[in-house]
């Protein structure tokens, strides 16, 4: 077994020397799993992934979602993902960067999606999360809200909820809250 470590150490030294003496950054298990998840992504055409810090920073990225049906049709919503080095044993931290009138997203961008909290399991992937976020826009859930006012309107008066969503998407006030245009 000791020989194996010496061989690995020698290989690392050779790689560093070929790299001009710059040590090669060892990837964490979370980075390796995330790289695998990203390479296997099967996103809907209405979703797009971006790396604002460059492809070298896989652990922080953004996803835009443009729902093609439902109340939020035509809107564009940007989410930031921060992935822990111990991913997939810990769910990524996801925030909505677009201010939105939604029962499952509060005005600070916190997202109420069960697979990001109590139902997270290491077998889930980034692809699963993105589909879950997309599903929030096609079928908002008033049973498990973060924005209780929006949930009550959706539950009690779906036509008024639709009107509020349209006003918020176009840029306007819903109640006392101003929503910048996101269409």
KERO-515712 format. One record per residue: residue number from 1; x, y, z of N, C-alpha, C in turn. Coordinates in nm, 3 decimals. Layout:
% residues N
 base      nX      nY      nZ     caX     caY     caZ      cX      cY      cZ
  NUM       X       Y       Z       X       Y       Z       X       Y       Z
...
% end
This chain:
% residues 183
 base      nX      nY      nZ     caX     caY     caZ      cX      cY      cZ
    1   0.082  -0.119   0.000   0.000   0.000   0.000   0.087   0.125   0.000
    2   0.197   0.123   0.069   0.284   0.240   0.076   0.339   0.271  -0.063
    3   0.367   0.169  -0.140   0.416   0.193  -0.276   0.314   0.271  -0.358
    4   0.188   0.239  -0.340   0.083   0.306  -0.415   0.086   0.457  -0.386
    5   0.103   0.494  -0.259   0.109   0.635  -0.225   0.232   0.700  -0.287
    6   0.344   0.631  -0.290   0.466   0.687  -0.350   0.447   0.707  -0.500
    7   0.380   0.613  -0.565   0.354   0.626  -0.709   0.264   0.747  -0.734
    8   0.158   0.760  -0.653   0.067   0.874  -0.668   0.141   1.005  -0.644
    9   0.227   1.008  -0.543   0.304   1.129  -0.513   0.398   1.164  -0.628
   10   0.461   1.064  -0.685   0.551   1.085  -0.798   0.473   1.139  -0.919
   11   0.353   1.084  -0.944   0.270   1.131  -1.054   0.230   1.278  -1.033
   12   0.198   1.315  -0.910   0.162   1.453  -0.879   0.280   1.546  -0.902
   13   0.399   1.503  -0.861   0.519   1.584  -0.883   0.545   1.603  -1.031
   14   0.530   1.498  -1.109   0.552   1.508  -1.253   0.450   1.604  -1.315
   15   0.326   1.596  -1.270   0.222   1.685  -1.322   0.252   1.830  -1.286
   16   0.300   1.854  -1.163   0.336   1.990  -1.122   0.452   2.043  -1.204
   17   0.553   1.959  -1.227   0.668   2.002  -1.307   0.625   2.033  -1.450
   18   0.535   1.955  -1.505   0.486   1.979  -1.641   0.403   2.107  -1.644
   19   0.349   2.143  -1.530   0.266   2.262  -1.518   0.349   2.384  -1.479
   20   0.478   2.375  -1.485   0.564   2.486  -1.447   0.578   2.502  -1.298
   21   0.562   2.395  -1.224   0.579   2.400  -1.079   0.455   2.448  -1.004
   22   0.349   2.478  -1.076   0.225   2.523  -1.011   0.150   2.400  -0.962
   23   0.123   2.393  -0.831   0.052   2.276  -0.780  -0.089   2.266  -0.840
   24  -0.130   2.145  -0.868  -0.262   2.122  -0.923  -0.361   2.116  -0.808
   25  -0.469   2.194  -0.820  -0.570   2.199  -0.714  -0.646   2.067  -0.711
   26  -0.649   2.009  -0.594  -0.722   1.883  -0.577  -0.870   1.914  -0.563
   27  -0.954   1.844  -0.638  -1.098   1.867  -0.632  -1.159   1.793  -0.513
   28  -1.256   1.859  -0.449  -1.329   1.795  -0.341  -1.427   1.695  -0.400
   29  -1.479   1.609  -0.316  -1.580   1.513  -0.361  -1.703   1.587  -0.413
   30  -1.736   1.699  -0.349  -1.850   1.780  -0.393  -1.828   1.836  -0.532
   31  -1.706   1.883  -0.561  -1.676   1.935  -0.694  -1.683   1.826  -0.800
   32  -1.632   1.708  -0.766  -1.638   1.596  -0.860  -1.782   1.558  -0.890
   33  -1.866   1.549  -0.787  -2.006   1.513  -0.807  -2.079   1.622  -0.885
   34  -2.050   1.749  -0.854  -2.115   1.859  -0.924  -2.076   1.859  -1.072
   35  -1.949   1.834  -1.099  -1.902   1.825  -1.238  -1.980   1.716  -1.313
   36  -2.000   1.604  -1.248  -2.077   1.493  -1.307  -2.221   1.537  -1.331
   37  -2.284   1.601  -1.231  -2.422   1.647  -1.245  -2.437   1.744  -1.362
   38  -2.343   1.837  -1.372  -2.351   1.938  -1.478  -2.332   1.874  -1.615
   39  -2.242   1.777  -1.624  -2.220   1.711  -1.753  -2.340   1.628  -1.796
   40  -2.424   1.588  -1.701  -2.542   1.507  -1.731  -2.672   1.587  -1.733
   41  -2.663   1.720  -1.730  -2.784   1.802  -1.727  -2.870   1.779  -1.850
   42  -2.999   1.779  -1.827  -3.096   1.766  -1.935  -3.203   1.872  -1.909
   43  -3.166   1.998  -1.931  -3.254   2.110  -1.898  -3.362   2.131  -2.003
   44  -3.478   2.178  -1.957  -3.579   2.220  -2.055  -3.525   2.340  -2.133
   45  -3.576   2.363  -2.251  -3.527   2.473  -2.335  -3.552   2.608  -2.269
   46  -3.644   2.615  -2.174  -3.675   2.740  -2.106  -3.581   2.769  -1.988
   47  -3.480   2.685  -1.967  -3.385   2.705  -1.857  -3.244   2.718  -1.914
   48  -3.164   2.800  -1.848  -3.027   2.823  -1.893  -2.935   2.834  -1.771
   49  -2.815   2.778  -1.782  -2.718   2.782  -1.672  -2.602   2.873  -1.712
   50  -2.556   2.958  -1.617  -2.445   3.050  -1.640  -2.347   3.042  -1.523
   51  -2.221   3.069  -1.555  -2.116   3.071  -1.453  -2.056   3.211  -1.448
   52  -2.112   3.301  -1.364  -2.066   3.440  -1.362  -1.920   3.456  -1.320
   53  -1.866   3.361  -1.243  -1.726   3.369  -1.200  -1.635   3.287  -1.291
   54  -1.686   3.240  -1.402  -1.608   3.158  -1.494  -1.627   3.010  -1.464
   55  -1.588   2.927  -1.558  -1.606   2.781  -1.545  -1.516   2.721  -1.438
   56  -1.417   2.797  -1.388  -1.331   2.745  -1.282  -1.403   2.741  -1.148
   57  -1.510   2.817  -1.134  -1.587   2.819  -1.009  -1.721   2.749  -1.031
   58  -1.716   2.615  -1.035  -1.838   2.537  -1.057  -1.933   2.545  -0.939
   59  -1.881   2.576  -0.821  -1.962   2.568  -0.700  -2.059   2.686  -0.685
   60  -2.045   2.787  -0.769  -2.134   2.904  -0.767  -2.178   2.931  -0.910
   61  -2.308   2.919  -0.934  -2.359   2.942  -1.068  -2.500   2.997  -1.061
   62  -2.552   3.034  -1.175  -2.687   3.088  -1.184  -2.767   3.010  -1.287
   63  -2.896   3.006  -1.264  -2.989   2.941  -1.356  -3.102   3.038  -1.383
   64  -3.132   3.060  -1.511  -3.249   3.141  -1.546  -3.360   3.048  -1.592
   65  -3.481   3.084  -1.554  -3.599   3.006  -1.589  -3.699   3.100  -1.655
   66  -3.745   3.061  -1.773  -3.849   3.134  -1.847  -3.968   3.039  -1.865
   67  -4.064   3.043  -1.772  -4.177   2.950  -1.782  -4.251   2.966  -1.916
   68  -4.288   2.855  -1.975  -4.359   2.860  -2.104  -4.506   2.822  -2.089
   69  -4.554   2.824  -1.964  -4.696   2.801  -1.937  -4.727   2.850  -1.796
   70  -4.854   2.863  -1.765  -4.898   2.899  -1.630  -4.900   3.049  -1.605
   71  -4.918   3.085  -1.479  -4.929   3.225  -1.438  -4.807   3.307  -1.477
   72  -4.690   3.248  -1.476  -4.564   3.321  -1.494  -4.512   3.316  -1.637
   73  -4.597   3.275  -1.731  -4.561   3.268  -1.872  -4.501   3.400  -1.918
   74  -4.384   3.392  -1.979  -4.319   3.511  -2.033  -4.225   3.581  -1.936
   75  -4.227   3.546  -1.809  -4.136   3.606  -1.713  -3.999   3.539  -1.719
   76  -3.899   3.605  -1.663  -3.764   3.546  -1.656  -3.717   3.561  -1.512
   77  -3.674   3.449  -1.453  -3.638   3.446  -1.312  -3.499   3.389  -1.297
   78  -3.415   3.460  -1.223  -3.276   3.422  -1.206  -3.253   3.368  -1.065
   79  -3.188   3.253  -1.057  -3.158   3.188  -0.930  -3.007   3.172  -0.915
   80  -2.957   3.198  -0.795  -2.815   3.172  -0.767  -2.805   3.042  -0.688
   81  -2.703   2.964  -0.720  -2.677   2.837  -0.652  -2.541   2.846  -0.587
   82  -2.533   2.811  -0.460  -2.405   2.796  -0.390  -2.400   2.652  -0.342
   83  -2.300   2.580  -0.391  -2.289   2.438  -0.362  -2.178   2.417  -0.260
   84  -2.208   2.341  -0.158  -2.114   2.312  -0.050  -2.009   2.211  -0.095
   85  -1.889   2.217  -0.038  -1.787   2.116  -0.068  -1.831   1.974  -0.030
   86  -1.930   1.962   0.059  -1.976   1.828   0.097  -2.098   1.783   0.017
   87  -2.132   1.858  -0.089  -2.238   1.814  -0.181  -2.201   1.675  -0.231
   88  -2.291   1.584  -0.242  -2.437   1.588  -0.234  -2.494   1.558  -0.096
   89  -2.411   1.556   0.006  -2.462   1.526   0.140  -2.533   1.645   0.202
   90  -2.521   1.760   0.139  -2.591   1.881   0.179  -2.648   1.945   0.053
   91  -2.772   1.989   0.061  -2.837   2.051  -0.055  -2.771   2.185  -0.086
   92  -2.768   2.223  -0.213  -2.717   2.356  -0.249  -2.806   2.465  -0.188
   93  -2.747   2.581  -0.167  -2.823   2.699  -0.122  -2.870   2.770  -0.248
   94  -3.001   2.787  -0.259  -3.060   2.847  -0.379  -3.137   2.971  -0.339
   95  -3.114   3.081  -0.411  -3.184   3.207  -0.387  -3.238   3.259  -0.519
   96  -3.357   3.316  -0.516  -3.413   3.380  -0.634  -3.365   3.525  -0.634
   97  -3.294   3.564  -0.739  -3.240   3.699  -0.749  -3.340   3.796  -0.811
   98  -3.450   3.744  -0.863  -3.555   3.826  -0.924  -3.668   3.842  -0.822
   99  -3.706   3.965  -0.795  -3.817   3.988  -0.703  -3.945   3.942  -0.772
  100  -4.017   3.852  -0.704  -4.133   3.790  -0.768  -4.247   3.776  -0.667
  101  -4.369   3.792  -0.718  -4.489   3.769  -0.638  -4.523   3.622  -0.653
  102  -4.491   3.545  -0.550  -4.504   3.399  -0.561  -4.528   3.341  -0.421
  103  -4.618   3.245  -0.406  -4.643   3.189  -0.272  -4.524   3.112  -0.215
  104  -4.436   3.059  -0.300  -4.325   2.976  -0.252  -4.190   3.045  -0.256
  105  -4.190   3.175  -0.287  -4.065   3.254  -0.288  -4.095   3.385  -0.217
  106  -4.019   3.414  -0.112  -4.046   3.537  -0.039  -3.974   3.656  -0.105
  107  -3.997   3.774  -0.053  -3.943   3.895  -0.115  -3.791   3.908  -0.098
  108  -3.731   3.826  -0.013  -3.584   3.824   0.002  -3.521   3.720  -0.090
  109  -3.602   3.645  -0.162  -3.549   3.546  -0.256  -3.535   3.406  -0.200
  110  -3.578   3.384  -0.078  -3.576   3.249  -0.021  -3.679   3.163  -0.093
  111  -3.643   3.038  -0.116  -3.727   2.947  -0.194  -3.776   2.834  -0.105
  112  -3.907   2.809  -0.111  -3.967   2.698  -0.036  -3.987   2.583  -0.133
  113  -3.890   2.494  -0.135  -3.896   2.375  -0.219  -3.847   2.260  -0.132
  114  -3.933   2.162  -0.109  -3.904   2.056  -0.012  -3.771   1.985  -0.037
  115  -3.730   1.968  -0.163  -3.605   1.896  -0.188  -3.482   1.980  -0.155
  116  -3.501   2.108  -0.126  -3.389   2.190  -0.080  -3.379   2.191   0.072
  117  -3.474   2.126   0.138  -3.476   2.124   0.284  -3.488   1.981   0.335
  118  -3.602   1.949   0.392  -3.618   1.821   0.462  -3.617   1.699   0.371
  119  -3.652   1.714   0.245  -3.657   1.598   0.155  -3.531   1.581   0.071
  120  -3.426   1.655   0.103  -3.301   1.641   0.027  -3.239   1.504   0.056
  121  -3.192   1.440  -0.051  -3.121   1.313  -0.040  -3.003   1.318  -0.136
  122  -2.891   1.257  -0.101  -2.772   1.261  -0.188  -2.794   1.204  -0.329
  123  -2.899   1.126  -0.349  -2.924   1.074  -0.484  -2.985   1.180  -0.575
  124  -3.035   1.290  -0.517  -3.091   1.398  -0.599  -2.977   1.475  -0.665
  125  -3.009   1.550  -0.770  -2.906   1.620  -0.847  -2.948   1.763  -0.875
  126  -2.857   1.837  -0.936  -2.885   1.974  -0.979  -3.002   1.974  -1.077
  127  -3.004   1.877  -1.166  -3.113   1.865  -1.263  -3.248   1.856  -1.192
  128  -3.255   1.777  -1.085  -3.378   1.762  -1.008  -3.421   1.896  -0.947
  129  -3.325   1.971  -0.895  -3.356   2.100  -0.834  -3.411   2.197  -0.938
  130  -3.347   2.202  -1.054  -3.390   2.296  -1.159  -3.532   2.260  -1.204
  131  -3.561   2.133  -1.221  -3.696   2.093  -1.258  -3.795   2.127  -1.146
  132  -3.753   2.115  -1.021  -3.838   2.154  -0.909  -3.869   2.302  -0.910
  133  -3.767   2.384  -0.937  -3.788   2.529  -0.946  -3.881   2.562  -1.062
  134  -3.859   2.499  -1.175  -3.946   2.522  -1.291  -4.091   2.487  -1.256
  135  -4.108   2.377  -1.185  -4.242   2.332  -1.145  -4.311   2.434  -1.054
  136  -4.234   2.505  -0.971  -4.293   2.609  -0.886  -4.362   2.717  -0.969
  137  -4.309   2.743  -1.088  -4.369   2.847  -1.172  -4.487   2.795  -1.255
  138  -4.488   2.669  -1.286  -4.601   2.615  -1.362  -4.715   2.574  -1.270
  139  -4.683   2.539  -1.144  -4.785   2.499  -1.047  -4.748   2.549  -0.908
  140  -4.768   2.679  -0.880  -4.736   2.730  -0.746  -4.817   2.657  -0.640
  141  -4.756   2.639  -0.523  -4.817   2.560  -0.416  -4.857   2.653  -0.301
  142  -4.987   2.668  -0.280  -5.033   2.755  -0.171  -5.042   2.680  -0.038
  143  -5.012   2.551  -0.038  -5.020   2.472   0.084  -4.895   2.482   0.172
  144  -4.782   2.520   0.114  -4.655   2.529   0.187  -4.587   2.661   0.151
  145  -4.646   2.775   0.194  -4.598   2.904   0.145  -4.486   2.967   0.228
  146  -4.411   3.053   0.161  -4.322   3.148   0.229  -4.387   3.286   0.226
  147  -4.455   3.317   0.115  -4.529   3.442   0.102  -4.677   3.408   0.129
  148  -4.716   3.425   0.254  -4.851   3.384   0.297  -4.960   3.466   0.230
  149  -4.933   3.595   0.203  -5.034   3.678   0.137  -5.061   3.627  -0.004
  150  -4.956   3.599  -0.080  -4.973   3.547  -0.216  -5.043   3.412  -0.213
  151  -5.010   3.329  -0.116  -5.073   3.197  -0.105  -5.222   3.210  -0.077
  152  -5.259   3.303   0.009  -5.401   3.323   0.042  -5.478   3.371  -0.080
  153  -5.420   3.463  -0.156  -5.487   3.512  -0.276  -5.501   3.400  -0.378
  154  -5.396   3.320  -0.399  -5.402   3.208  -0.492  -5.512   3.109  -0.451
  155  -5.518   3.079  -0.323  -5.615   2.982  -0.272  -5.759   3.037  -0.281
  156  -5.778   3.165  -0.245  -5.912   3.220  -0.233  -5.965   3.286  -0.361
  157  -5.876   3.338  -0.445  -5.919   3.410  -0.563  -5.814   3.398  -0.675
  158  -5.811   3.285  -0.745  -5.709   3.262  -0.848  -5.706   3.369  -0.958
  159  -5.821   3.428  -0.991  -5.823   3.535  -1.094  -5.749   3.658  -1.044
  160  -5.769   3.693  -0.918  -5.698   3.807  -0.861  -5.549   3.776  -0.852
  161  -5.516   3.653  -0.816  -5.375   3.612  -0.810  -5.310   3.631  -0.948
  162  -5.379   3.585  -1.052  -5.327   3.601  -1.188  -5.306   3.748  -1.222
  163  -5.399   3.833  -1.182  -5.388   3.977  -1.206  -5.266   4.034  -1.132
  164  -5.246   3.992  -1.007  -5.130   4.039  -0.930  -4.999   3.994  -0.995
  165  -4.995   3.870  -1.041  -4.874   3.818  -1.106  -4.844   3.898  -1.231
  166  -4.945   3.923  -1.314  -4.926   4.001  -1.438  -4.874   4.141  -1.406
  167  -4.933   4.205  -1.304  -4.889   4.339  -1.266  -4.743   4.336  -1.218
  168  -4.710   4.236  -1.138  -4.572   4.226  -1.087  -4.473   4.197  -1.201
  169  -4.510   4.110  -1.295  -4.421   4.078  -1.406  -4.396   4.200  -1.495
  170  -4.499   4.282  -1.513  -4.487   4.399  -1.601  -4.417   4.515  -1.531
  171  -4.397   4.504  -1.402  -4.333   4.611  -1.325  -4.439   4.699  -1.264
  172  -4.468   4.679  -1.141  -4.570   4.758  -1.074  -4.588   4.715  -0.931
  173  -4.684   4.778  -0.867  -4.710   4.750  -0.726  -4.815   4.641  -0.711
  174  -4.791   4.556  -0.613  -4.893   4.463  -0.564  -4.899   4.492  -0.416
  175  -5.011   4.550  -0.373  -5.018   4.597  -0.235  -4.918   4.710  -0.216
  176  -4.834   4.701  -0.116  -4.734   4.803  -0.087  -4.597   4.772  -0.148
  177  -4.586   4.662  -0.220  -4.456   4.617  -0.270  -4.442   4.645  -0.419
  178  -4.330   4.705  -0.456  -4.301   4.732  -0.597  -4.218   4.614  -0.653
  179  -4.256   4.570  -0.770  -4.186   4.463  -0.840  -4.129   4.519  -0.970
  180  -3.996   4.513  -0.988  -3.939   4.558  -1.114  -3.982   4.465  -1.229
  181  -3.985   4.520  -1.345  -4.026   4.445  -1.464  -3.936   4.322  -1.483
  182  -3.996   4.206  -1.511  -3.916   4.085  -1.536  -3.965   4.009  -1.658
  183  -4.030   4.081  -1.750  -4.073   4.019  -1.876  -3.976   4.061  -1.984
% end
